[in-house]
């Protein structure tokens, strides 16, 4: 591993030095052939992304628009090392950066990757779909962010920055129509209310489609979408030293619940059994393998499902944030006050069967209040920021599973009219709970030029989470099987130390050590014993990184390189196990892990009208010591951690004599094989994958109207985004990607 880090640093130095020498000897060329600078706020101040000594990818508003990013899962395959998937319609995204993340979908769990909207931590996985429209940019920070961010994260952070009000009138409207009767409409406009004092911006989005799967039981289209969102903001500048920004958001999802494809596992004939006793791959759709009720889905089409229930996944959210920036002499004081309330009501045919084997009811509510204060100085040689953070989070749940309802007539009697039979797993099982969290943190980071062109970064943070859990398991909405009440405080230190050296005015080298941790907590899923709820411990990581950032060849080529090594301890691992005839969820500290890898990003504008980009990532992510319930997963690959990944895009603009511009573009992405759980069972994996998208746009003279054609997943790959086993019922739930989609778009800007 030491050789990897040294090799990456040496490669960065060699490439940068050679290219810098070439640049110095070449004449300056057409300014339009130069790459534009991207400004980010990754370190809580405005900087050129190339000056920030961390591995960060910034996606501009134009890139997000061209790549059709409309929610957090749309970022999947756009950034090296970033993986995002979900098995729900509008909640619980599973976000991984460099293999670090968490598979758990329960709202009490925190991801290893923090999501922030305009500086506000979005803690609830129920709320993380709501911010992706009318954006200025998205910043993806790779590696633990243990100093400056509102919640400690071991994997990284995603900053979503919306467009702010401006004091000049500006706006746009966009509409798209595509496959599956998909309609997406977005707008944003604003301008001054009082000249130089008060400005506003209003933005909204509406999206719907009829669904890309067919329920063969009813003939209806399923996996349909419908959501709308609205954001309003006011910017008040009483003087040239004060900015006050108020933002209000609302988001509603009314689409259908996700309908996975089912795969049956119990061999009905010995010839269909594999070496592990479950159905062999050659017999998956043969009819010789069934679920616990004897049903077999023999249709090989991944978009033909079998469901007796076509439920809804309803999300209702509103939030408010007040950000105040005040210059006090050479200092800047920042206050961010935010509140968020999100509710989920979902009815799901969890077994993907036409029989009433397993249905889920998810009733969740999460309220979050946070306050952050920062004081910063942006001196010539010394730049620093100190701050404090507080968050209160209350999560309540009244979720339940209805198990094997179809068998109730077999057990019904005058003394048991409902037909419930817990000993045969025929039961309606609820697990209501309330978890309350109070989080506190103090932090500081300084950057100092210790010698010409040599900068030292040092940061430290102390965080504490006081958590309480009141949990019950209730049968048949009447009988309490057990209760659990406890509280515990989880605290730890995190921080960073690093060096950056400016080799030239456009090239720098950096190296850092970071310590990150993710707070422990209480399990918030369906449990079969009080011990299952007991708290798990903090997850910690020691991360080492080296890299370089270069703008070369007269700013026509941007090259960013990084190499990293992570030592993880007490990883918070989620899994499902079979107990007493039921599949139950487990979240505990299961393992250590070793991760290392390298990434390279290239952006080029070799001539004025040609834009090229390429991102590459190599990742080694394996468990060290990992033993769980008698099984040994040591040495297994970690979930959602492909060894290789690639993303690339090319666009060429043709200028016509009439003033019109025609721009064809193509984007590609690749990832190697991924596993969806820690067991590394082949049936819970997806092979290597190439994806292709394209767009053809026409821009009118003056740049006000743009229209064209687009296509996503043009090779029509039916790949898995999630695979969830329910071993006790003999079924896997397979969530497939959206198939090939094409459409048209029209945009107007003023």
N, C-alpha and C positions, 0 to 999 in steps of 0.2 A: 504494500500500500504506500509506503514511503516513496518507492520508486515512481508510483503513479503521480503523486503530488509534485515531486521534483521534475518528473518528465513533463508534466503539464506546464509548470512554471518555465522550464527551459524552452519549450516549444513556443510559449507566448513571447518570451524575450527574443528568440530568434526571428520569428515571424514579424514582430513589431519593429525590431531594429532594422531588418532588411527592408520592410515596406516604408519605414520612415525615411531611410536613406534614398529610396526611389522617389518618394514624394518631394524631397528637398531638391532633387535635380530636375524635376519636370516642370514645364511651364503651367501656369494656371489656365484652366479651360472654362468653358461656358458655365456661368453660375447655375443655370437651370439643371445642369447635370450633377449638382451636388446634393448630398443627402441633407434632409432637414433635421434640426436638433429637436429632441423630444424632452420636454420639461416634466419632471416628476416631483412628488412630495414624499418619497419613500422614507426619508430621514426627518420628516416633520419640518422641512424647509424646501423652498423651491430650488431645484438643481437640474442641470443637464443630466440626463440618465447616464451618459458616458462618464460623468465625474463621480458617480456613486459607487463605492468600492464593495459592492455586493452583486450576486448573480440576480439580475432583475430583467424581466422582459416587459416592455411597455407597448400596449396595443392601442393605437390611435383610434379616434372616432371613425375615420375612413376605413381602417382595417376591420373594425368591428362591424361596420355596415356591409362591407363587401363579403365578409365571411358569414353574414347572417347570424350574428350572436344576439339571441333574444332571451336567453336565460343562462344561469351559471353552467349548466351541462353543455351548452354550445361552445364553451371554451375548451372542451376536450379535443385533443389532437392539434391545438393551435400553439402550444408553448412546450419547448423541450422539458421532459420530466414531469409534466402535469397530466393527471388522469382524473376525470370526473365522470361518475355514472350514478344512476338512480334507478330504483325499482318502484318508485311512486310517481304519480302524475305531476305533482307540484310541490313536493316536500322532500326532505331528507336526502339531499345530494351527498354522495360519498366522494370526498375530495382527497386526492393523494398528490404529493409533490416528492419526487425522488423516492417513491415507495412508502413515504411516511403519511399515515392517515388512519382512519378507523372505519370498519365495516358496519358498525352499529347504526341502526336507523331510529333508535329511541330518542326522544327529545331531551332527555336528561344528560346525554353524552355530548362532550365537546370534541370537535374534530381536531386533528393535529395541524390543520391548516385553518387559519383565521380568515374570515370574510369581513371586510370593512366597507361601509358605504359612506362616502364623504367624511371619513375619519371616525365613524361610529361602528363599534363592533356589533355584528349581527350574530348573536349567540345562538338563537333558535334555529335548528335545521328546518323548522316549518316556515321560516321567513326568508330563506336564502335564494328564492327564485324571483324576488319582487323588484329588484333594483336595475334591471338590465335594459334600459331604454333611455334615449336622449343623453347619451354619455359623451364625456370629453375624452376619457381614456380608461383603460384598465391596466393596473400594474400588478405583475405576478412576481413576488419575492420568494426566492428559493432558499431554504435553510431556516434554522430556528431564529425566531424574531423575539429574543428574550429581553429587550431593553425598552424600546420606544412604543410598543403596541399595547392596547388596552387589555389584552389577554395573552398570556404566554402561549406560544405555539412551537411545537417541535419540528413541524414540516415546512412551514412557510406562511405566507399571507397573500391574500388577493385584495387589492384596493380598487374599489369601483368608484370612479369620480364622475359625477353628473355635471352637465353644463350649468354654469352659473348665470344669474341675471347680468345683463350688460346695459350700459348707458347709451347704446345706439340700437335702433330697432333691428331685430334679426329674427329669422324663423325659418321653418321648413315644414313640409308635410310629405308623407311617404305612404304609398299603398302597394301591396304585393298580392298576387293571386297565383296559386300553384296547385300541384297535385293534391288529391283528396279534398278538393274544394277548400283549400287552405286560404284564408284571408288574414292579412296582417296590415294594420293601419297604425301609423305612429305620427305624432306631431310634436312640435316644440316651437314656442315663440315667446318673445319678450322684448323689453325695452324700458325706457325711462318712465317713471311716474312723476317724479320731481327731478329736474335736470341736476345731475351730479350729486344728488342726495338719496333718491329712492328709485330702485329699479325692480322689475318683476320678471319672472319666467314661469310659464305654464307648459307642461308637457304631459302627454298621455299615450296610451297604447291599448289597442284591442286586437286580440288574436283568436282565431277559431279554425277548426277543421273537422271534417266528418269522421275522421278516424282511419287508420291505415291497416287495421285488422278486421276480420269478419268472424262473428260468433256463429258457428255452424248450427248451434241449438236454436237460435231465433232468426238467423239470417241478417241480423243488424250489424252495422259497422260499429266497432269499438276501438278503444284507445284514441278516442276523440279528445279534442282540446277546446277550451274556451276560457279566456281570462281577460281581464282589463285592469288597467292601472292608471293612476293620475298623480302627478306631482306638481306642487306649487311652491314657489320660493320668492322671498323678498330680500333684497340687499339694501341695507341702509348705511350710508356713509356720512355721518354728521360732520366730519372733518377729514382732513387728509391723513389722519393717524388712526382712524377707527373704521372697522368693517363689522357690520352685524348682519348675519345671514340666518333667516328663518326658513325652514323647509318642512312641508307637510306632505305625507305620502299616504296613498291608499292602494290596496291591491286585492283583487277578488278572483279566485279560481272556481269555475263551475263545471269543469270538464269531467270526463268519466274516469273512474278508477282504472289503474293499469290492469290489463288482462294479459297475464303471461301465457306462454305455451306450456302445457303440462307434458311431462315425460314420466311414464310409469316404470317402477323398479322391481316389483315382486314377480319372479318367474312363475308363470302358471304351469310351465313344463320344465323339467330338469335340463333339457337341451338348451334352454334359453339363458341359463345361469352362467355368469362369468366366474373368474377365479375368486372374486370377493363375495360371491353368493348373490349379488344383485344382477339385474338384467345386463347381459352382454351387449355392447354397442350395436352389433349386427341385428339384434332383435328388438331395438327400441320401438319401432313402429310396426312390428310384425303381428301384434295382437296376442303374442305368447307371454307378454309381461303386462301386469295390471297394477292398479293401486290397491289400497286396503279394502275397497268395496268391489273389486273385480272389474273396474272400468279400464279400458284401453283406448287411447287416442292413436289411431293408425294413420292419420293424415300427416304426411311429411311436410306439408306447407307450413313454415314458421308463422305465417300470418293468418292461419285458420285456427281459431281457438274454440274451446268447448266450455261454456259457462252458463250456469243456471241463473246467476245474479249479474246484472250489469250496473254496478254501483257507481256512485259519484265520489269524487275526492274534492271536497269543498274547503277552500282556504279563504279566510277573511283577515285582512291586516290593515292596521293604520299606525302611523308613526309620526313623530315630530322631533325636530332637532334645531337647537339654537347655538350657533357658533359665533363667538365674539373674538376678534383680533384687535388688540390695542397696542400701539407703539408708545413706549414710555422711555424717552431718551433713546439710548442705543439698544433697548430691550423690547421684546414683543411678548405680551401676555395673551394667551389663548385659553378660552373657556369653551367646552363643548358639552352641552346638556341635551340629553336625548331620552325619549320614551318610545316604547314599542309594545303593541298589543296584537297578538296573532292567535287565531283559533282555527283548528282543523276538525272537520267532521267528515269521516270517510266510511263507506261500507264497501267491503272488498270480498270478492269470491276468491279467497286465498288458495284454494286447492286447484283452481282452473279446471274444474270437473262439472259435468251437468248434474251431478248428485250432490246432495247437501252433506259434504264431508267436513269442510272447514271454511267458515266465514269469519271475517274480522270486522270489528267495529272500532275505529280509532277516533276517540274524542279527546282532544288535547287543547290546552290553552297555555300560553306563555306570555308573561308580562315582564318587561325589562326596563329599568331606569338606570341611567349611567351619567356620571359627571367626571370630566377630565379637565385638569388645569395644567398648563404648561407655561414656563418662562424660558425664553430663548434669547441668545445673543449671537449675532452673525458678524463677528469681528474679522479683521484681515487675516490674522494668524490663528486665532482661537475662536472656535464656534462651539457653543454648548447649548444643551436643553436640559432642564430639570422639570419634574412634574409629579402629579399624584392622580390616582384614578380610583373611582368607586363605582360599583355596580350592584344593584339588587335584581335578582331574577327569581320569579315565582312560576313554577311549572306544575300544572295540575293535569291529571289524566283520569278518564273514566272509560278506558278501553276494555275490550273483551273479545274472547274467541268463542264461537259456537261450534262445538266439535261433534261430528257424527250425528247430526240431528236426524238424518234419514233412518237411523236405527232405533229411534225412540219407540215406535210402535211395538217393537219386539220386547220391550221391557215395561210397557204401560200396563197398569193394573188399577183396581179401585183404590189401593193404598198408595199407588205411585202414578197418578194421572198424567204427569208430564213425561214419563218414560225416561227420566234421567237415570243414568247408571254409571256413577264415577268409577267403579271398579272395572268397567269396560270402556272407559274414556268417553262415554256419552254424557256430555256435560256442557253447560254454558258457564264459562269461566271468566270472571271479571277481575281486573287488577287495578283498582283505583288508588291513586297516590297523590301526594303533594310534596314537592321538593322546593325548598327555599334556599337561595344562595346569596350571601353577602361577600363581595370581593373587594379587596383593598390592595393598592400597590403604590409604591414610591419608586421613582426611577430617575436616572440621569445619564447623559452621554456627552462626551466632549471630543472634538476633533482639533488637533493642534499641529501646526507645522514645526516639527522639531528640528528640521534642517531644510535648506532650500530644496523644494520639490518633494520632501519626505514628510508624510502626515501620519500621526498616530491617532487612532480611534480607541476610546475606552468607554465602556458603558456597564452599568450595574442596575439591577432591579430586584426588589423584594416584593413578593406577592403572597397574599393569603386569601383562602376561600373558606368561609364558614358555611357549611352545608348541613341541612336537616332534612330527614326523610320520614314521612308518615305513609306507610304502605300497607295494603290489605289484599288478600286474595279471597274472592267471594264466589261461591258456587250458586248457580240458579238464581242470582240476584237476591239471595236471601240468607245463605249460610256462610258465615265467615270461617274460612279454613285456617287462616293464620293472619297475624298482624306483625308489623315491624316498625318500630320508632327508634330513631337514633340521630345524633348529630356529631359532627367531627370537623375540625379545622385542618386544612391542608395548606402548607406553606413551604416556600423554598426560595433560593436565590437563583438568579439567572444573569447572564451578561455577555459581554463581548470585548475582545481586544484585537486590534488589527493594525496593519501598516499598509499605506498606499504610497507608491513612488511614481511621480510623473516623469516618465522616461523622455517624452517630448510634450509639446503643447497639445497633441492629439492622441497620446498613448500613455496609459498607466498600467502598472502592475500592482496587485494587492494580495495580501495573505491575512487570514484571520483565524481566531479560535472563538467559538461561541458555545455557551452552555445554555440549553433550553430545557424547559420542563412543561409538562401538561398536568394540571391538577387532577388528583384522584377524585373519587366520588362514590355515589351509590348507584347500583344498577336500576334502570327504570323500565325493564321489559317484563314479560310474563314469567313469573318465578313459581317454582313448585315447593320452595322451602324458604324459611327466613334466612338461612345461611347464604342463599343466592343473592340476597340484597345487601349483604354486609359490604362495607366499603373496600374498594380497591385503592391502591397507592398511586402516588405520583409517577408519571413516566418521565424519564430524563434522557438527554442526549448530549454527548460531547462531540462537537462538529469542528472539523478542520477544513479549510478551503484556501486554494490559491487560484489566481486568475489574472486576466488582463482584459483591457478594453482599448480599442484602437479605432480611430477614424483615419483611413489611409488613402493614398492615391488621389490627393487633392479633395478629400471628403467624398470620394465616389464609392468607397468600400468601407463598411463598418464590420469589424471582426471582434467578437467577444468570446473568450475562452475561460473555462473554469474546470477545476478538479476538486473533488471533495472526499472526505472520509468521515463516517458517522459511527460512533459507538453508542448503541442504545441499551438502556437497562430498564427493567420493569415495564415492558411494553404492554399497553392496555389492549388486550386482544379479545375480539368478539367471535363467538362460535355458537353453533347449535349442536345439542347432544340429545340422545334418546334416553329418557328416564321413565320408568313405569308405564311404558306404552305411549308416552307423549314426547314430542320434540320440544325441548325447552331451550331458551336462550341463556348464554353465559357470557359475562364480561368480567375479566379479571386480569391480574398481572401475570402474564403467561411466560414471558421469554425475554431473553436478550437478543440482540441482532447486530449484524455488521453490514453496513452499507457503504459502498464507494462507487465512484463513477466519474464521468467527464461529460462536459457539454460544450458545444460550439454553436454560435449564432453568426450568420453572415447576412448583411444587407448591402445590396449593390445597386448603383445607378450608373452603369458603364457609359450610357449615352442619355441625352436629355429625356427621352420618352420611354425608356425601358427601366422597370423596377423589378428587382429580383430579391428573394429572401430564402434562406435555408437555415433550419435549426436541426441539430443532431444531438442525441443523448445516448450514452451508454451507462447502464446501471447494474450493479451487482447488489442484490438485496436478499439476504438469507437469514433465517432464524439461527441463533446460536443454541443455547439450552432452552428447549421448549417441550415440556411434558405436561399433558393435560388429561386428567381422568383416565390414566393408564395408557394413553397413547403418546408416542414419542414423535414430535414433529421437528426435532432438531435437524438443521440443515435444509429444511424445506424453503422453497422460494416464498417470499412474502406476497400477499394478495395485491393485485393491481400494480404490479411492478415489472413491466416488460424490460427485457435486457437491452433492447435497442428500440429507439423511436426516432422519427424524422418528420419534419413538417417543412413544406416549401411552397413558394408562390411566385408566379411570373406574370407581369402585366405590361402591355405595350400600347401606348397611346398614338393614334394616327390623327394628325392634324390635317383637315381638309381645307381647301381654298375657300369654301363657303363659311368657314368659322366653326363648323361642327367638329367634334372630337369623337372618334370611335375607339373604344378600349376593350380589347379581348383580354381575358385573364384566366389562368388555370392554377388551381392549388391541389397539392397532393399531400398525403400523410401516410405514415407507416408506423406500425408497432409490431413487435414480435409477440410471441405467445404470452397470454396472461392467465393466471389462476384467480378464482374468485373467492377462495377461502384458504385457510392455513393447512388443510389436509393434503393439498396438491393432488386430489383425485382428478383423474383425466376427464371424467364426465363434467366436472365443474371448472372447466377451462375453455379458452377460446384460442384458436390458432392464429398465426400471424395474419396481418390485415393491411391491405392497401386501400385507401379511399381517394377518390378524385372528385373535384368540384370545378365549376367554371362559371364565368359570367361574360356577357357581351353587353356593353353599355354605350349609349349615344348621348352626348352632352351638347346642348344647343349653344349657339353663340351667346356670350354673356354669362354662361354658367348657371342659369336659373332653373332650367328644366333638364332632367336626366331620366332616361328610360332604357329598358333593355330586357334581356333574358337571363335566367340563372338556372343552375342545376347543382344538386347535391347528391353525393353517393351515386355518381353516374354509372358505375359498374354494377349497381344494384346488389351490393353485398348484404347478406342477411347475417349480421354478426351479433354476438351476445353482448349486452351491457351489464347483465346481472344473471347469476344462477344461484338459486336458493334451494337447498335440500330440505325436505320434510321426511326424513328417513322413516319415522314411525308410521307414516301413512303411505309410504311407498311411492313418493312422487318428488320430482324436481320441478321447480318453477323457473322457466326460462324467459327472460325479458330480452326481446330482440330490438335492434335498432330500427329507426325509420327507414323504409326502403327508398329506392330512387325517387327523387322529387325534382320536378322542374316547374318553372313558373315565369311570370313577367313582373316587372316593377315599374313604378313611375314616382319620381321625386320632384318636388318644387322647393326652391330656396329663394329667399329674398334678403 
